[in-house]
């Protein structure tokens, strides 16, 4: 597990598509703003654990997105 220390308004990037910003922080909670593609479901862990049989896995969506990006890049190279 990677542990990072961030101040309010500082971000963490995951790949180039996902940005997580600390929007507020108190001694009991951190408030996070998450900017991600619409196709990527984002859930609190406790909700995900209840509904994980209904929601496609993040890994499956991530790899499908990567596969599609590679295909688009291949098509663009072929058109050039």
LUMMARTI-511075 format. One line per 4 residues: their letters; for each residue x, z, y of N, C-alpha, C, O. Coordinates in pm, 1 decimal, always signed. Layout:
BEGIN
a> X Z Y X Z Y X Z Y X Z Y; ...
! end
This chain:
BEGIN
xxxx> +84.8 +0.0 -117.7 +0.0 +0.0 +0.0 +89.6 +0.0 +124.4 +185.4 +76.7 +134.8; +55.8 -86.6 +215.7 +125.3 -92.3 +344.0 +53.7 +0.4 +441.8 -67.7 -10.1 +459.2; +126.4 +89.4 +504.6 +69.1 +181.1 +602.9 +128.2 +146.5 +738.7 +250.1 +143.7 +756.0; +40.0 +120.3 +835.0 +83.4 +82.7 +969.0 +28.5 +180.1 +1072.0 -79.5 +236.6 +1054.8
xxxx> +103.3 +198.5 +1177.6 +57.0 +279.2 +1289.6 +25.1 +183.0 +1403.4 +111.7 +106.4 +1445.7; -97.0 +186.0 +1452.8 -140.2 +98.2 +1560.8 -207.8 +181.3 +1669.1 -268.4 +284.7 +1641.0; -196.7 +135.6 +1791.1 -264.6 +199.3 +1903.6 -392.1 +120.9 +1933.4 -410.1 +9.0 +1885.5; -480.2 +181.3 +2013.2 -603.2 +113.2 +2052.5 -568.1 -20.2 +2117.0 -477.8 -28.1 +2200.3
xxxx> -639.0 -123.1 +2078.5 -627.0 -262.8 +2121.8 -513.6 -338.3 +2052.6 -493.0 -456.2 +2081.4; -440.1 -274.6 +1963.0 -338.1 -345.6 +1886.2 -400.0 -400.9 +1758.3 -494.9 -344.4 +1704.0; -344.0 -513.1 +1711.1 -401.0 -584.9 +1596.7 -305.0 -589.9 +1479.1 -184.3 -569.6 +1492.1; -364.2 -617.7 +1364.5 -291.4 -650.1 +1242.4 -347.6 -783.2 +1195.8 -469.3 -801.6 +1194.2
xxxx> -260.9 -876.4 +1157.7 -305.4 -1006.5 +1107.9 -287.2 -1013.1 +957.1 -186.5 -966.8 +903.4; -385.0 -1070.7 +889.9 -376.7 -1099.2 +747.1 -388.8 -1250.2 +734.8 -489.9 -1309.0 +773.0; -284.7 -1312.0 +681.0 -273.0 -1458.9 +684.7 -284.3 -1499.7 +830.7 -238.7 -1426.5 +918.6; -343.3 -1613.3 +857.9 -362.1 -1650.3 +998.1 -508.7 -1644.8 +1036.0 -544.6 -1670.2 +1151.0
xxxx> -595.1 -1611.0 +938.2 -739.3 -1617.9 +959.9 -805.7 -1484.4 +990.3 -916.9 -1482.0 +1043.0; -740.4 -1373.8 +958.4 -805.9 -1244.2 +967.5 -728.5 -1153.5 +1063.0 -608.5 -1131.5 +1047.1; -799.9 -1102.1 +1161.8 -740.9 -1011.9 +1260.6 -818.5 -880.7 +1259.0 -941.5 -880.5 +1264.8; -746.6 -770.1 +1251.1 -809.0 -638.5 +1252.9 -754.0 -563.3 +1373.4 -633.3 -541.9 +1384.4
xxxx> -843.4 -523.3 +1463.5 -802.8 -455.8 +1586.0 -857.2 -312.8 +1586.8 -972.1 -288.8 +1549.6; -774.0 -219.5 +1629.3 -819.2 -82.8 +1651.6 -890.4 -83.2 +1786.6 -827.3 -103.1 +1890.4; -1022.1 -61.0 +1784.9 -1098.6 -65.4 +1909.7 -1114.4 +71.1 +1973.9 -1129.5 +81.8 +2095.6; -1110.9 +175.4 +1892.3 -1122.3 +311.9 +1943.9 -1071.5 +405.6 +1834.9 -1068.8 +370.6 +1716.9
xxxx> -1031.9 +523.0 +1876.0 -978.8 +617.9 +1778.6 -1004.7 +758.9 +1828.7 -982.8 +790.6 +1945.6; -1052.2 +843.0 +1737.0 -1068.5 +984.4 +1767.6 -996.0 +1062.3 +1659.2 -937.5 +1002.8 +1568.7; -999.1 +1193.1 +1667.4 -928.4 +1271.5 +1566.1 -1000.7 +1268.9 +1431.8 -945.7 +1317.2 +1332.8; -1123.2 +1213.7 +1425.0 -1195.8 +1208.1 +1298.8 -1216.8 +1067.2 +1245.5 -1245.3 +1051.0 +1126.9
xxxx> -1203.7 +964.5 +1329.4 -1234.6 +829.4 +1284.1 -1157.7 +725.4 +1364.7 -1123.3 +746.7 +1481.0; -1132.0 +613.8 +1300.1 -1076.1 +497.2 +1367.6 -1184.4 +389.6 +1365.6 -1251.0 +370.2 +1264.0; -1201.6 +320.7 +1476.2 -1299.7 +213.5 +1486.5 -1224.3 +81.2 +1484.8 -1133.8 +58.4 +1565.1; -1263.2 -5.5 +1391.8 -1192.9 -130.8 +1372.2 -1283.0 -248.7 +1405.1 -1401.2 -249.3 +1370.6
xxxx> -1226.9 -347.0 +1471.1 -1294.4 -474.6 +1492.0 -1227.6 -576.2 +1401.7 -1105.2 -588.7 +1401.8; -1306.8 -648.7 +1324.9 -1252.2 -744.0 +1228.6 -1299.9 -883.7 +1265.3 -1420.1 -908.7 +1275.1; -1205.6 -974.0 +1285.4 -1234.8 -1113.9 +1313.9 -1188.9 -1194.9 +1193.6 -1069.7 -1200.0 +1163.2; -1284.0 -1258.1 +1125.4 -1252.7 -1332.7 +1004.2 -1347.5 -1451.7 +992.9 -1451.9 -1454.2 +1057.9
xxxx> -1311.6 -1550.1 +910.7 -1402.6 -1662.5 +889.8 -1538.4 -1615.7 +837.1 -1547.4 -1517.0 +764.0; -1642.9 -1687.8 +875.4 -1778.8 -1647.9 +838.0 -1801.2 -1648.5 +687.3 -1883.7 -1572.3 +636.9; -1728.3 -1734.2 +614.2 -1749.3 -1742.0 +469.5 -1692.1 -1620.5 +396.3 -1721.5 -1599.6 +278.6; -1612.3 -1542.2 +464.0 -1546.9 -1428.4 +400.3 -1631.6 -1302.8 +417.6 -1646.3 -1253.2 +529.3
xxxx> -1687.7 -1250.7 +308.2 -1768.8 -1129.6 +322.4 -1680.7 -1007.7 +351.6 -1574.3 -990.9 +292.0; -1726.2 -924.3 +442.8 -1653.9 -802.7 +477.3 -1750.0 -685.9 +459.9 -1857.2 -683.1 +520.4; -1711.4 -590.3 +377.7 -1798.0 -477.7 +346.7 -1716.3 -349.2 +345.1 -1596.7 -350.5 +315.6; -1780.9 -240.4 +376.5 -1717.4 -110.6 +354.4 -1701.2 -92.5 +203.9 -1784.1 -140.0 +126.2
xxxx> -1595.9 -24.9 +162.9 -1566.2 -10.5 +20.8 -1681.7 +52.7 -56.0 -1715.0 +7.9 -165.7; -1743.0 +155.9 +0.7 -1850.2 +223.5 -72.6 -1971.3 +132.3 -94.0 -2042.0 +145.8 -193.8; -1995.4 +40.2 -1.4 -2104.4 -56.6 -18.8 -2064.0 -161.8 -120.9 -2143.7 -200.1 -206.5; -1940.6 -208.2 -111.7 -1891.8 -309.0 -205.2 -1898.1 -259.0 -348.4 -1935.6 -334.1 -438.5
xxxx> -1862.3 -134.4 -370.5 -1863.9 -79.9 -506.2 -2004.7 -78.9 -564.6 -2021.4 -92.0 -685.8; -2105.3 -63.6 -480.4 -2243.6 -65.1 -527.5 -2289.5 -207.7 -557.2 -2364.8 -230.6 -651.8; -2243.8 -303.4 -476.1 -2296.4 -440.4 -485.4 -2196.0 -541.3 -540.1 -2220.9 -661.6 -531.3; -2084.6 -497.5 -595.7 -1978.2 -590.7 -632.5 -2018.4 -692.4 -738.8 -1952.6 -795.6 -752.0
xxxx> -2123.9 -666.4 -814.4 -2166.4 -764.4 -912.4 -2244.8 -878.5 -848.6 -2268.0 -980.9 -912.9; -2285.8 -862.3 -722.9 -2364.3 -964.5 -653.8 -2277.6 -1047.8 -560.0 -2302.7 -1166.9 -541.8; -2176.7 -986.4 -501.0 -2094.1 -1052.3 -398.9 -1971.9 -1115.1 -464.3 -1903.4 -1049.0 -542.4; -1942.5 -1244.0 -433.3 -1821.2 -1304.6 -489.1 -1696.8 -1229.4 -442.3 -1694.1 -1174.0 -332.4
xxxx> -1595.5 -1228.3 -525.8 -1475.2 -1154.4 -490.3 -1402.6 -1219.7 -373.4 -1406.7 -1341.5 -355.7; -1336.9 -1137.1 -295.0 -1258.2 -1186.7 -182.5 -1147.8 -1278.9 -233.4 -1117.6 -1380.7 -171.3; -1088.3 -1242.8 -346.2 -981.1 -1325.2 -401.4 -1031.5 -1465.2 -434.6 -964.2 -1564.0 -405.2; -1149.0 -1474.2 -495.4 -1204.8 -1604.8 -530.5 -1229.3 -1687.9 -405.3 -1198.1 -1806.9 -402.9
xxxx> -1284.9 -1626.1 -301.2 -1307.9 -1698.1 -176.5 -1177.7 -1738.6 -109.8 -1166.5 -1849.3 -57.0; -1079.4 -1649.8 -111.8 -950.2 -1680.5 -51.2 -885.0 -1799.9 -119.4 -837.7 -1891.5 -52.2; -882.1 -1799.6 -253.2 -817.6 -1908.8 -325.2 -894.9 -2039.5 -310.9 -834.4 -2146.6 -306.2; -1026.0 -2032.1 -304.0 -1104.5 -2153.4 -280.4 -1074.5 -2208.7 -141.3 -1061.4 -2329.9 -124.6
xxxx> -1063.5 -2121.8 -42.1 -1028.7 -2164.2 +93.3 -890.6 -2229.0 +95.8 -872.3 -2333.4 +158.5; -793.6 -2168.3 +28.3 -658.8 -2225.0 +23.0 -660.1 -2361.4 -45.3 -593.3 -2454.5 -0.3; -737.0 -2373.1 -155.3 -745.7 -2500.2 -226.9 -804.3 -2608.8 -136.7 -755.2 -2721.6 -134.9; -909.0 -2574.7 -62.1 -970.9 -2671.4 +27.5 -876.1 -2711.0 +140.9 -870.5 -2827.9 +179.0
xxxx> -802.4 -2615.0 +194.4 -705.3 -2646.0 +300.1 -596.3 -2741.0 +249.1 -556.3 -2834.3 +318.8; -549.5 -2716.0 +128.0 -447.8 -2803.8 +70.1 -502.5 -2944.1 +50.0 -432.9 -3042.6 +74.5; -627.2 -2953.1 +5.3 -688.9 -3084.4 -16.3 -703.7 -3159.1 +115.4 -677.0 -3279.1 +122.0; -746.3 -3088.7 +220.9 -758.8 -3150.5 +352.7 -622.1 -3199.6 +400.2 -611.2 -3310.5 +452.6
xxxx> -518.5 -3118.5 +382.5 -382.8 -3158.0 +422.8 -338.9 -3281.8 +346.1 -278.1 -3371.7 +404.2; -368.7 -3288.4 +216.5 -333.3 -3405.5 +136.5 -405.7 -3529.4 +187.2 -346.0 -3636.5 +198.3; -533.8 -3514.9 +217.9 -611.2 -3629.0 +269.2 -558.6 -3674.2 +404.9 -551.9 -3794.1 +431.6; -521.4 -3579.6 +490.9 -467.1 -3614.4 +622.7 -333.6 -3685.7 +608.9 -306.6 -3780.6 +682.5
xxxx> -249.4 -3641.6 +515.6 -121.5 -3709.7 +495.0 -143.1 -3850.9 +442.5 -69.7 -3942.9 +478.8; -242.6 -3868.2 +358.1 -272.9 -4000.8 +303.7 -327.9 -4095.8 +408.1 -309.2 -4217.0 +397.7; -395.7 -4042.1 +509.0 -454.3 -4123.8 +614.6 -349.8 -4163.1 +717.5 -370.2 -4258.7 +792.4; -238.6 -4091.7 +722.7 -137.3 -4119.6 +825.5 -49.9 -4236.8 +787.1 +40.3 -4273.7 +862.3
! end
